[in-house]
Amino acid sequence: MAGQLDSLLKNVAKQIVSDLGNSFDSSIVYTRKASGSYNTATGAYSTSDTTYSIKAPVEFVISREDDGRERREAKVYITPDLIGDSQPDFQDEVTLTYAGSTRVGQIVNIDTRQGGQTYLFTLLVRF
């Protein structure tokens, strides 16, 4: 029974995120930051990042002034399949494009919904 419930929740979350993401006029690029390596001979640090162009619902939470600058925070709802069936990490980046503006955001909180399998991530992104 638990496996069936997990599968049902996973499919429902995937469908809702897909439907809502396709209905909004915004685009998201999720950048999965890979572990880097340091080349001691050249002194260079390099990573091989993976990017995913996704459609996902975005809920704008707050916009306020912070030391003379505007600070925005938003919730982004994604399912594991949208980011290569991986777990989000605080090092990853979310680039939001909306109303003709593109902003790179920092993930400041990750809420994972799961039973026997993970079916939804809610990311709080500051940009």
MODELLER restraints for C-alpha pairs under 7 A, 6 or more apart:
rsr = mdl.restraints
at = mdl.atoms
rsr.add(forms.Gaussian(group=physical.xy_distance, feature=features.Distance(at['CA:3:A'], at['CA:116:A']), mean=6.93, stdev=0.5))
rsr.add(forms.Gaussian(group=physical.xy_distance, feature=features.Distance(at['CA:6:A'], at['CA:115:A']), mean=5.98, stdev=0.5))
rsr.add(forms.Gaussian(group=physical.xy_distance, feature=features.Distance(at['CA:6:A'], at['CA:116:A']), mean=6.30, stdev=0.5))
rsr.add(forms.Gaussian(group=physical.xy_distance, feature=features.Distance(at['CA:6:A'], at['CA:117:A']), mean=6.41, stdev=0.5))
rsr.add(forms.Gaussian(group=physical.xy_distance, feature=features.Distance(at['CA:9:A'], at['CA:119:A']), mean=6.85, stdev=0.5))
rsr.add(forms.Gaussian(group=physical.xy_distance, feature=features.Distance(at['CA:10:A'], at['CA:119:A']), mean=4.56, stdev=0.5))
rsr.add(forms.Gaussian(group=physical.xy_distance, feature=features.Distance(at['CA:13:A'], at['CA:119:A']), mean=6.48, stdev=0.5))
rsr.add(forms.Gaussian(group=physical.xy_distance, feature=features.Distance(at['CA:13:A'], at['CA:120:A']), mean=6.46, stdev=0.5))
rsr.add(forms.Gaussian(group=physical.xy_distance, feature=features.Distance(at['CA:14:A'], at['CA:79:A']), mean=6.03, stdev=0.5))
rsr.add(forms.Gaussian(group=physical.xy_distance, feature=features.Distance(at['CA:17:A'], at['CA:56:A']), mean=5.76, stdev=0.5))
rsr.add(forms.Gaussian(group=physical.xy_distance, feature=features.Distance(at['CA:17:A'], at['CA:57:A']), mean=6.26, stdev=0.5))
rsr.add(forms.Gaussian(group=physical.xy_distance, feature=features.Distance(at['CA:17:A'], at['CA:77:A']), mean=6.80, stdev=0.5))
rsr.add(forms.Gaussian(group=physical.xy_distance, feature=features.Distance(at['CA:17:A'], at['CA:78:A']), mean=6.55, stdev=0.5))
rsr.add(forms.Gaussian(group=physical.xy_distance, feature=features.Distance(at['CA:18:A'], at['CA:55:A']), mean=6.97, stdev=0.5))
rsr.add(forms.Gaussian(group=physical.xy_distance, feature=features.Distance(at['CA:18:A'], at['CA:56:A']), mean=6.52, stdev=0.5))
rsr.add(forms.Gaussian(group=physical.xy_distance, feature=features.Distance(at['CA:20:A'], at['CA:56:A']), mean=6.69, stdev=0.5))
rsr.add(forms.Gaussian(group=physical.xy_distance, feature=features.Distance(at['CA:20:A'], at['CA:57:A']), mean=5.49, stdev=0.5))
rsr.add(forms.Gaussian(group=physical.xy_distance, feature=features.Distance(at['CA:21:A'], at['CA:55:A']), mean=4.58, stdev=0.5))
rsr.add(forms.Gaussian(group=physical.xy_distance, feature=features.Distance(at['CA:21:A'], at['CA:56:A']), mean=3.75, stdev=0.5))
rsr.add(forms.Gaussian(group=physical.xy_distance, feature=features.Distance(at['CA:21:A'], at['CA:57:A']), mean=4.51, stdev=0.5))
rsr.add(forms.Gaussian(group=physical.xy_distance, feature=features.Distance(at['CA:22:A'], at['CA:55:A']), mean=5.88, stdev=0.5))
rsr.add(forms.Gaussian(group=physical.xy_distance, feature=features.Distance(at['CA:25:A'], at['CA:98:A']), mean=6.82, stdev=0.5))
rsr.add(forms.Gaussian(group=physical.xy_distance, feature=features.Distance(at['CA:26:A'], at['CA:97:A']), mean=5.56, stdev=0.5))
rsr.add(forms.Gaussian(group=physical.xy_distance, feature=features.Distance(at['CA:26:A'], at['CA:98:A']), mean=4.83, stdev=0.5))
rsr.add(forms.Gaussian(group=physical.xy_distance, feature=features.Distance(at['CA:27:A'], at['CA:54:A']), mean=6.67, stdev=0.5))
rsr.add(forms.Gaussian(group=physical.xy_distance, feature=features.Distance(at['CA:27:A'], at['CA:55:A']), mean=5.82, stdev=0.5))
rsr.add(forms.Gaussian(group=physical.xy_distance, feature=features.Distance(at['CA:27:A'], at['CA:96:A']), mean=6.06, stdev=0.5))
rsr.add(forms.Gaussian(group=physical.xy_distance, feature=features.Distance(at['CA:27:A'], at['CA:97:A']), mean=5.24, stdev=0.5))
rsr.add(forms.Gaussian(group=physical.xy_distance, feature=features.Distance(at['CA:27:A'], at['CA:98:A']), mean=6.93, stdev=0.5))
rsr.add(forms.Gaussian(group=physical.xy_distance, feature=features.Distance(at['CA:28:A'], at['CA:53:A']), mean=5.89, stdev=0.5))
rsr.add(forms.Gaussian(group=physical.xy_distance, feature=features.Distance(at['CA:28:A'], at['CA:54:A']), mean=5.40, stdev=0.5))
rsr.add(forms.Gaussian(group=physical.xy_distance, feature=features.Distance(at['CA:28:A'], at['CA:55:A']), mean=6.19, stdev=0.5))
rsr.add(forms.Gaussian(group=physical.xy_distance, feature=features.Distance(at['CA:28:A'], at['CA:94:A']), mean=6.77, stdev=0.5))
rsr.add(forms.Gaussian(group=physical.xy_distance, feature=features.Distance(at['CA:28:A'], at['CA:95:A']), mean=5.54, stdev=0.5))
rsr.add(forms.Gaussian(group=physical.xy_distance, feature=features.Distance(at['CA:28:A'], at['CA:96:A']), mean=4.84, stdev=0.5))
rsr.add(forms.Gaussian(group=physical.xy_distance, feature=features.Distance(at['CA:28:A'], at['CA:97:A']), mean=6.35, stdev=0.5))
rsr.add(forms.Gaussian(group=physical.xy_distance, feature=features.Distance(at['CA:29:A'], at['CA:51:A']), mean=6.53, stdev=0.5))
rsr.add(forms.Gaussian(group=physical.xy_distance, feature=features.Distance(at['CA:29:A'], at['CA:52:A']), mean=5.56, stdev=0.5))
rsr.add(forms.Gaussian(group=physical.xy_distance, feature=features.Distance(at['CA:29:A'], at['CA:53:A']), mean=4.53, stdev=0.5))
rsr.add(forms.Gaussian(group=physical.xy_distance, feature=features.Distance(at['CA:29:A'], at['CA:54:A']), mean=6.16, stdev=0.5))
rsr.add(forms.Gaussian(group=physical.xy_distance, feature=features.Distance(at['CA:29:A'], at['CA:94:A']), mean=5.87, stdev=0.5))
rsr.add(forms.Gaussian(group=physical.xy_distance, feature=features.Distance(at['CA:29:A'], at['CA:95:A']), mean=5.02, stdev=0.5))
rsr.add(forms.Gaussian(group=physical.xy_distance, feature=features.Distance(at['CA:29:A'], at['CA:96:A']), mean=6.77, stdev=0.5))
rsr.add(forms.Gaussian(group=physical.xy_distance, feature=features.Distance(at['CA:30:A'], at['CA:51:A']), mean=5.60, stdev=0.5))
rsr.add(forms.Gaussian(group=physical.xy_distance, feature=features.Distance(at['CA:30:A'], at['CA:52:A']), mean=5.09, stdev=0.5))
rsr.add(forms.Gaussian(group=physical.xy_distance, feature=features.Distance(at['CA:30:A'], at['CA:53:A']), mean=6.43, stdev=0.5))
rsr.add(forms.Gaussian(group=physical.xy_distance, feature=features.Distance(at['CA:30:A'], at['CA:93:A']), mean=5.95, stdev=0.5))
rsr.add(forms.Gaussian(group=physical.xy_distance, feature=features.Distance(at['CA:30:A'], at['CA:94:A']), mean=4.72, stdev=0.5))
rsr.add(forms.Gaussian(group=physical.xy_distance, feature=features.Distance(at['CA:30:A'], at['CA:95:A']), mean=6.41, stdev=0.5))
rsr.add(forms.Gaussian(group=physical.xy_distance, feature=features.Distance(at['CA:31:A'], at['CA:49:A']), mean=6.57, stdev=0.5))
rsr.add(forms.Gaussian(group=physical.xy_distance, feature=features.Distance(at['CA:31:A'], at['CA:50:A']), mean=5.71, stdev=0.5))
rsr.add(forms.Gaussian(group=physical.xy_distance, feature=features.Distance(at['CA:31:A'], at['CA:51:A']), mean=4.36, stdev=0.5))
rsr.add(forms.Gaussian(group=physical.xy_distance, feature=features.Distance(at['CA:31:A'], at['CA:52:A']), mean=6.40, stdev=0.5))
rsr.add(forms.Gaussian(group=physical.xy_distance, feature=features.Distance(at['CA:31:A'], at['CA:92:A']), mean=5.65, stdev=0.5))
rsr.add(forms.Gaussian(group=physical.xy_distance, feature=features.Distance(at['CA:31:A'], at['CA:93:A']), mean=5.07, stdev=0.5))
rsr.add(forms.Gaussian(group=physical.xy_distance, feature=features.Distance(at['CA:31:A'], at['CA:94:A']), mean=6.31, stdev=0.5))
rsr.add(forms.Gaussian(group=physical.xy_distance, feature=features.Distance(at['CA:32:A'], at['CA:49:A']), mean=5.64, stdev=0.5))
rsr.add(forms.Gaussian(group=physical.xy_distance, feature=features.Distance(at['CA:32:A'], at['CA:50:A']), mean=5.06, stdev=0.5))
rsr.add(forms.Gaussian(group=physical.xy_distance, feature=features.Distance(at['CA:32:A'], at['CA:51:A']), mean=6.07, stdev=0.5))
rsr.add(forms.Gaussian(group=physical.xy_distance, feature=features.Distance(at['CA:32:A'], at['CA:92:A']), mean=4.98, stdev=0.5))
rsr.add(forms.Gaussian(group=physical.xy_distance, feature=features.Distance(at['CA:32:A'], at['CA:93:A']), mean=6.88, stdev=0.5))
rsr.add(forms.Gaussian(group=physical.xy_distance, feature=features.Distance(at['CA:33:A'], at['CA:49:A']), mean=4.84, stdev=0.5))
rsr.add(forms.Gaussian(group=physical.xy_distance, feature=features.Distance(at['CA:33:A'], at['CA:50:A']), mean=6.76, stdev=0.5))
rsr.add(forms.Gaussian(group=physical.xy_distance, feature=features.Distance(at['CA:33:A'], at['CA:91:A']), mean=6.22, stdev=0.5))
rsr.add(forms.Gaussian(group=physical.xy_distance, feature=features.Distance(at['CA:33:A'], at['CA:92:A']), mean=5.13, stdev=0.5))
rsr.add(forms.Gaussian(group=physical.xy_distance, feature=features.Distance(at['CA:34:A'], at['CA:47:A']), mean=5.89, stdev=0.5))
rsr.add(forms.Gaussian(group=physical.xy_distance, feature=features.Distance(at['CA:34:A'], at['CA:48:A']), mean=5.71, stdev=0.5))
rsr.add(forms.Gaussian(group=physical.xy_distance, feature=features.Distance(at['CA:34:A'], at['CA:49:A']), mean=5.26, stdev=0.5))
rsr.add(forms.Gaussian(group=physical.xy_distance, feature=features.Distance(at['CA:35:A'], at['CA:47:A']), mean=6.28, stdev=0.5))
rsr.add(forms.Gaussian(group=physical.xy_distance, feature=features.Distance(at['CA:36:A'], at['CA:45:A']), mean=6.64, stdev=0.5))
rsr.add(forms.Gaussian(group=physical.xy_distance, feature=features.Distance(at['CA:36:A'], at['CA:46:A']), mean=5.40, stdev=0.5))
rsr.add(forms.Gaussian(group=physical.xy_distance, feature=features.Distance(at['CA:36:A'], at['CA:47:A']), mean=4.29, stdev=0.5))
rsr.add(forms.Gaussian(group=physical.xy_distance, feature=features.Distance(at['CA:37:A'], at['CA:45:A']), mean=5.68, stdev=0.5))
rsr.add(forms.Gaussian(group=physical.xy_distance, feature=features.Distance(at['CA:37:A'], at['CA:46:A']), mean=5.60, stdev=0.5))
rsr.add(forms.Gaussian(group=physical.xy_distance, feature=features.Distance(at['CA:37:A'], at['CA:47:A']), mean=6.55, stdev=0.5))
rsr.add(forms.Gaussian(group=physical.xy_distance, feature=features.Distance(at['CA:38:A'], at['CA:44:A']), mean=5.87, stdev=0.5))
rsr.add(forms.Gaussian(group=physical.xy_distance, feature=features.Distance(at['CA:38:A'], at['CA:45:A']), mean=4.42, stdev=0.5))
rsr.add(forms.Gaussian(group=physical.xy_distance, feature=features.Distance(at['CA:38:A'], at['CA:46:A']), mean=6.57, stdev=0.5))
rsr.add(forms.Gaussian(group=physical.xy_distance, feature=features.Distance(at['CA:39:A'], at['CA:45:A']), mean=6.30, stdev=0.5))
rsr.add(forms.Gaussian(group=physical.xy_distance, feature=features.Distance(at['CA:52:A'], at['CA:83:A']), mean=6.24, stdev=0.5))
rsr.add(forms.Gaussian(group=physical.xy_distance, feature=features.Distance(at['CA:54:A'], at['CA:82:A']), mean=6.54, stdev=0.5))
rsr.add(forms.Gaussian(group=physical.xy_distance, feature=features.Distance(at['CA:56:A'], at['CA:76:A']), mean=6.84, stdev=0.5))
rsr.add(forms.Gaussian(group=physical.xy_distance, feature=features.Distance(at['CA:56:A'], at['CA:77:A']), mean=6.11, stdev=0.5))
rsr.add(forms.Gaussian(group=physical.xy_distance, feature=features.Distance(at['CA:56:A'], at['CA:78:A']), mean=6.06, stdev=0.5))
rsr.add(forms.Gaussian(group=physical.xy_distance, feature=features.Distance(at['CA:57:A'], at['CA:76:A']), mean=5.98, stdev=0.5))
rsr.add(forms.Gaussian(group=physical.xy_distance, feature=features.Distance(at['CA:57:A'], at['CA:77:A']), mean=5.66, stdev=0.5))
rsr.add(forms.Gaussian(group=physical.xy_distance, feature=features.Distance(at['CA:58:A'], at['CA:74:A']), mean=6.64, stdev=0.5))
rsr.add(forms.Gaussian(group=physical.xy_distance, feature=features.Distance(at['CA:58:A'], at['CA:75:A']), mean=5.68, stdev=0.5))
rsr.add(forms.Gaussian(group=physical.xy_distance, feature=features.Distance(at['CA:58:A'], at['CA:76:A']), mean=4.65, stdev=0.5))
rsr.add(forms.Gaussian(group=physical.xy_distance, feature=features.Distance(at['CA:58:A'], at['CA:77:A']), mean=6.63, stdev=0.5))
rsr.add(forms.Gaussian(group=physical.xy_distance, feature=features.Distance(at['CA:59:A'], at['CA:74:A']), mean=5.55, stdev=0.5))
rsr.add(forms.Gaussian(group=physical.xy_distance, feature=features.Distance(at['CA:59:A'], at['CA:75:A']), mean=5.01, stdev=0.5))
rsr.add(forms.Gaussian(group=physical.xy_distance, feature=features.Distance(at['CA:59:A'], at['CA:76:A']), mean=6.46, stdev=0.5))
rsr.add(forms.Gaussian(group=physical.xy_distance, feature=features.Distance(at['CA:60:A'], at['CA:73:A']), mean=6.44, stdev=0.5))
rsr.add(forms.Gaussian(group=physical.xy_distance, feature=features.Distance(at['CA:60:A'], at['CA:74:A']), mean=4.29, stdev=0.5))
rsr.add(forms.Gaussian(group=physical.xy_distance, feature=features.Distance(at['CA:60:A'], at['CA:75:A']), mean=6.30, stdev=0.5))
rsr.add(forms.Gaussian(group=physical.xy_distance, feature=features.Distance(at['CA:61:A'], at['CA:73:A']), mean=5.68, stdev=0.5))
rsr.add(forms.Gaussian(group=physical.xy_distance, feature=features.Distance(at['CA:61:A'], at['CA:74:A']), mean=5.01, stdev=0.5))
rsr.add(forms.Gaussian(group=physical.xy_distance, feature=features.Distance(at['CA:61:A'], at['CA:75:A']), mean=6.73, stdev=0.5))
rsr.add(forms.Gaussian(group=physical.xy_distance, feature=features.Distance(at['CA:62:A'], at['CA:72:A']), mean=5.69, stdev=0.5))
rsr.add(forms.Gaussian(group=physical.xy_distance, feature=features.Distance(at['CA:62:A'], at['CA:73:A']), mean=5.39, stdev=0.5))
rsr.add(forms.Gaussian(group=physical.xy_distance, feature=features.Distance(at['CA:62:A'], at['CA:74:A']), mean=6.96, stdev=0.5))
rsr.add(forms.Gaussian(group=physical.xy_distance, feature=features.Distance(at['CA:63:A'], at['CA:70:A']), mean=6.72, stdev=0.5))
rsr.add(forms.Gaussian(group=physical.xy_distance, feature=features.Distance(at['CA:63:A'], at['CA:71:A']), mean=5.64, stdev=0.5))
rsr.add(forms.Gaussian(group=physical.xy_distance, feature=features.Distance(at['CA:63:A'], at['CA:72:A']), mean=4.37, stdev=0.5))
rsr.add(forms.Gaussian(group=physical.xy_distance, feature=features.Distance(at['CA:63:A'], at['CA:73:A']), mean=6.56, stdev=0.5))
rsr.add(forms.Gaussian(group=physical.xy_distance, feature=features.Distance(at['CA:64:A'], at['CA:70:A']), mean=5.57, stdev=0.5))
rsr.add(forms.Gaussian(group=physical.xy_distance, feature=features.Distance(at['CA:64:A'], at['CA:71:A']), mean=5.39, stdev=0.5))
rsr.add(forms.Gaussian(group=physical.xy_distance, feature=features.Distance(at['CA:64:A'], at['CA:72:A']), mean=6.56, stdev=0.5))
rsr.add(forms.Gaussian(group=physical.xy_distance, feature=features.Distance(at['CA:65:A'], at['CA:71:A']), mean=6.00, stdev=0.5))
rsr.add(forms.Gaussian(group=physical.xy_distance, feature=features.Distance(at['CA:71:A'], at['CA:127:A']), mean=6.33, stdev=0.5))
rsr.add(forms.Gaussian(group=physical.xy_distance, feature=features.Distance(at['CA:72:A'], at['CA:126:A']), mean=5.78, stdev=0.5))
rsr.add(forms.Gaussian(group=physical.xy_distance, feature=features.Distance(at['CA:72:A'], at['CA:127:A']), mean=5.41, stdev=0.5))
rsr.add(forms.Gaussian(group=physical.xy_distance, feature=features.Distance(at['CA:73:A'], at['CA:124:A']), mean=6.72, stdev=0.5))
rsr.add(forms.Gaussian(group=physical.xy_distance, feature=features.Distance(at['CA:73:A'], at['CA:125:A']), mean=5.47, stdev=0.5))
rsr.add(forms.Gaussian(group=physical.xy_distance, feature=features.Distance(at['CA:73:A'], at['CA:126:A']), mean=4.42, stdev=0.5))
rsr.add(forms.Gaussian(group=physical.xy_distance, feature=features.Distance(at['CA:73:A'], at['CA:127:A']), mean=6.29, stdev=0.5))
rsr.add(forms.Gaussian(group=physical.xy_distance, feature=features.Distance(at['CA:74:A'], at['CA:124:A']), mean=5.70, stdev=0.5))
rsr.add(forms.Gaussian(group=physical.xy_distance, feature=features.Distance(at['CA:74:A'], at['CA:125:A']), mean=5.30, stdev=0.5))
rsr.add(forms.Gaussian(group=physical.xy_distance, feature=features.Distance(at['CA:74:A'], at['CA:126:A']), mean=6.64, stdev=0.5))
rsr.add(forms.Gaussian(group=physical.xy_distance, feature=features.Distance(at['CA:75:A'], at['CA:122:A']), mean=6.40, stdev=0.5))
rsr.add(forms.Gaussian(group=physical.xy_distance, feature=features.Distance(at['CA:75:A'], at['CA:123:A']), mean=5.44, stdev=0.5))
rsr.add(forms.Gaussian(group=physical.xy_distance, feature=features.Distance(at['CA:75:A'], at['CA:124:A']), mean=4.62, stdev=0.5))
rsr.add(forms.Gaussian(group=physical.xy_distance, feature=features.Distance(at['CA:75:A'], at['CA:125:A']), mean=6.20, stdev=0.5))
rsr.add(forms.Gaussian(group=physical.xy_distance, feature=features.Distance(at['CA:76:A'], at['CA:122:A']), mean=5.72, stdev=0.5))
rsr.add(forms.Gaussian(group=physical.xy_distance, feature=features.Distance(at['CA:76:A'], at['CA:123:A']), mean=5.10, stdev=0.5))
rsr.add(forms.Gaussian(group=physical.xy_distance, feature=features.Distance(at['CA:76:A'], at['CA:124:A']), mean=6.55, stdev=0.5))
rsr.add(forms.Gaussian(group=physical.xy_distance, feature=features.Distance(at['CA:77:A'], at['CA:121:A']), mean=5.85, stdev=0.5))
rsr.add(forms.Gaussian(group=physical.xy_distance, feature=features.Distance(at['CA:77:A'], at['CA:122:A']), mean=4.68, stdev=0.5))
rsr.add(forms.Gaussian(group=physical.xy_distance, feature=features.Distance(at['CA:77:A'], at['CA:123:A']), mean=6.42, stdev=0.5))
rsr.add(forms.Gaussian(group=physical.xy_distance, feature=features.Distance(at['CA:78:A'], at['CA:120:A']), mean=5.99, stdev=0.5))
rsr.add(forms.Gaussian(group=physical.xy_distance, feature=features.Distance(at['CA:78:A'], at['CA:121:A']), mean=5.32, stdev=0.5))
rsr.add(forms.Gaussian(group=physical.xy_distance, feature=features.Distance(at['CA:78:A'], at['CA:122:A']), mean=6.55, stdev=0.5))
rsr.add(forms.Gaussian(group=physical.xy_distance, feature=features.Distance(at['CA:79:A'], at['CA:119:A']), mean=5.91, stdev=0.5))
rsr.add(forms.Gaussian(group=physical.xy_distance, feature=features.Distance(at['CA:79:A'], at['CA:120:A']), mean=4.73, stdev=0.5))
rsr.add(forms.Gaussian(group=physical.xy_distance, feature=features.Distance(at['CA:79:A'], at['CA:121:A']), mean=6.01, stdev=0.5))
rsr.add(forms.Gaussian(group=physical.xy_distance, feature=features.Distance(at['CA:80:A'], at['CA:86:A']), mean=5.97, stdev=0.5))
rsr.add(forms.Gaussian(group=physical.xy_distance, feature=features.Distance(at['CA:80:A'], at['CA:119:A']), mean=6.56, stdev=0.5))
rsr.add(forms.Gaussian(group=physical.xy_distance, feature=features.Distance(at['CA:80:A'], at['CA:120:A']), mean=6.74, stdev=0.5))
rsr.add(forms.Gaussian(group=physical.xy_distance, feature=features.Distance(at['CA:90:A'], at['CA:107:A']), mean=5.40, stdev=0.5))
rsr.add(forms.Gaussian(group=physical.xy_distance, feature=features.Distance(at['CA:90:A'], at['CA:108:A']), mean=6.60, stdev=0.5))
rsr.add(forms.Gaussian(group=physical.xy_distance, feature=features.Distance(at['CA:92:A'], at['CA:107:A']), mean=6.99, stdev=0.5))
rsr.add(forms.Gaussian(group=physical.xy_distance, feature=features.Distance(at['CA:93:A'], at['CA:104:A']), mean=6.83, stdev=0.5))
rsr.add(forms.Gaussian(group=physical.xy_distance, feature=features.Distance(at['CA:93:A'], at['CA:105:A']), mean=6.00, stdev=0.5))
rsr.add(forms.Gaussian(group=physical.xy_distance, feature=features.Distance(at['CA:93:A'], at['CA:106:A']), mean=5.68, stdev=0.5))
rsr.add(forms.Gaussian(group=physical.xy_distance, feature=features.Distance(at['CA:93:A'], at['CA:107:A']), mean=6.62, stdev=0.5))
rsr.add(forms.Gaussian(group=physical.xy_distance, feature=features.Distance(at['CA:94:A'], at['CA:104:A']), mean=5.89, stdev=0.5))
rsr.add(forms.Gaussian(group=physical.xy_distance, feature=features.Distance(at['CA:94:A'], at['CA:105:A']), mean=5.13, stdev=0.5))
rsr.add(forms.Gaussian(group=physical.xy_distance, feature=features.Distance(at['CA:94:A'], at['CA:106:A']), mean=6.64, stdev=0.5))
rsr.add(forms.Gaussian(group=physical.xy_distance, feature=features.Distance(at['CA:95:A'], at['CA:102:A']), mean=6.84, stdev=0.5))
rsr.add(forms.Gaussian(group=physical.xy_distance, feature=features.Distance(at['CA:95:A'], at['CA:103:A']), mean=5.53, stdev=0.5))
rsr.add(forms.Gaussian(group=physical.xy_distance, feature=features.Distance(at['CA:95:A'], at['CA:104:A']), mean=4.25, stdev=0.5))
rsr.add(forms.Gaussian(group=physical.xy_distance, feature=features.Distance(at['CA:95:A'], at['CA:105:A']), mean=5.83, stdev=0.5))
rsr.add(forms.Gaussian(group=physical.xy_distance, feature=features.Distance(at['CA:96:A'], at['CA:102:A']), mean=5.65, stdev=0.5))
rsr.add(forms.Gaussian(group=physical.xy_distance, feature=features.Distance(at['CA:96:A'], at['CA:103:A']), mean=5.32, stdev=0.5))
rsr.add(forms.Gaussian(group=physical.xy_distance, feature=features.Distance(at['CA:96:A'], at['CA:104:A']), mean=6.41, stdev=0.5))
rsr.add(forms.Gaussian(group=physical.xy_distance, feature=features.Distance(at['CA:97:A'], at['CA:103:A']), mean=6.44, stdev=0.5))
rsr.add(forms.Gaussian(group=physical.xy_distance, feature=features.Distance(at['CA:103:A'], at['CA:127:A']), mean=6.48, stdev=0.5))
rsr.add(forms.Gaussian(group=physical.xy_distance, feature=features.Distance(at['CA:104:A'], at['CA:127:A']), mean=6.20, stdev=0.5))
rsr.add(forms.Gaussian(group=physical.xy_distance, feature=features.Distance(at['CA:105:A'], at['CA:125:A']), mean=5.66, stdev=0.5))
rsr.add(forms.Gaussian(group=physical.xy_distance, feature=features.Distance(at['CA:105:A'], at['CA:126:A']), mean=5.26, stdev=0.5))
rsr.add(forms.Gaussian(group=physical.xy_distance, feature=features.Distance(at['CA:105:A'], at['CA:127:A']), mean=4.29, stdev=0.5))
rsr.add(forms.Gaussian(group=physical.xy_distance, feature=features.Distance(at['CA:106:A'], at['CA:125:A']), mean=5.39, stdev=0.5))
rsr.add(forms.Gaussian(group=physical.xy_distance, feature=features.Distance(at['CA:106:A'], at['CA:126:A']), mean=5.22, stdev=0.5))
rsr.add(forms.Gaussian(group=physical.xy_distance, feature=features.Distance(at['CA:106:A'], at['CA:127:A']), mean=6.34, stdev=0.5))
rsr.add(forms.Gaussian(group=physical.xy_distance, feature=features.Distance(at['CA:107:A'], at['CA:123:A']), mean=6.48, stdev=0.5))
rsr.add(forms.Gaussian(group=physical.xy_distance, feature=features.Distance(at['CA:107:A'], at['CA:124:A']), mean=5.86, stdev=0.5))
rsr.add(forms.Gaussian(group=physical.xy_distance, feature=features.Distance(at['CA:107:A'], at['CA:125:A']), mean=4.47, stdev=0.5))
rsr.add(forms.Gaussian(group=physical.xy_distance, feature=features.Distance(at['CA:107:A'], at['CA:126:A']), mean=6.41, stdev=0.5))
rsr.add(forms.Gaussian(group=physical.xy_distance, feature=features.Distance(at['CA:108:A'], at['CA:124:A']), mean=5.67, stdev=0.5))
rsr.add(forms.Gaussian(group=physical.xy_distance, feature=features.Distance(at['CA:108:A'], at['CA:125:A']), mean=5.80, stdev=0.5))
rsr.add(forms.Gaussian(group=physical.xy_distance, feature=features.Distance(at['CA:108:A'], at['CA:126:A']), mean=6.68, stdev=0.5))
rsr.add(forms.Gaussian(group=physical.xy_distance, feature=features.Distance(at['CA:109:A'], at['CA:123:A']), mean=5.79, stdev=0.5))
rsr.add(forms.Gaussian(group=physical.xy_distance, feature=features.Distance(at['CA:109:A'], at['CA:124:A']), mean=4.97, stdev=0.5))
rsr.add(forms.Gaussian(group=physical.xy_distance, feature=features.Distance(at['CA:110:A'], at['CA:121:A']), mean=6.73, stdev=0.5))
rsr.add(forms.Gaussian(group=physical.xy_distance, feature=features.Distance(at['CA:110:A'], at['CA:122:A']), mean=5.89, stdev=0.5))
rsr.add(forms.Gaussian(group=physical.xy_distance, feature=features.Distance(at['CA:110:A'], at['CA:123:A']), mean=4.78, stdev=0.5))
rsr.add(forms.Gaussian(group=physical.xy_distance, feature=features.Distance(at['CA:110:A'], at['CA:124:A']), mean=6.50, stdev=0.5))
rsr.add(forms.Gaussian(group=physical.xy_distance, feature=features.Distance(at['CA:111:A'], at['CA:121:A']), mean=5.64, stdev=0.5))
rsr.add(forms.Gaussian(group=physical.xy_distance, feature=features.Distance(at['CA:111:A'], at['CA:122:A']), mean=5.00, stdev=0.5))
rsr.add(forms.Gaussian(group=physical.xy_distance, feature=features.Distance(at['CA:111:A'], at['CA:123:A']), mean=6.42, stdev=0.5))
rsr.add(forms.Gaussian(group=physical.xy_distance, feature=features.Distance(at['CA:112:A'], at['CA:120:A']), mean=6.07, stdev=0.5))
rsr.add(forms.Gaussian(group=physical.xy_distance, feature=features.Distance(at['CA:112:A'], at['CA:121:A']), mean=4.72, stdev=0.5))
rsr.add(forms.Gaussian(group=physical.xy_distance, feature=features.Distance(at['CA:112:A'], at['CA:122:A']), mean=6.57, stdev=0.5))
rsr.add(forms.Gaussian(group=physical.xy_distance, feature=features.Distance(at['CA:113:A'], at['CA:119:A']), mean=6.01, stdev=0.5))
rsr.add(forms.Gaussian(group=physical.xy_distance, feature=features.Distance(at['CA:113:A'], at['CA:120:A']), mean=5.10, stdev=0.5))
rsr.add(forms.Gaussian(group=physical.xy_distance, feature=features.Distance(at['CA:113:A'], at['CA:121:A']), mean=6.22, stdev=0.5))
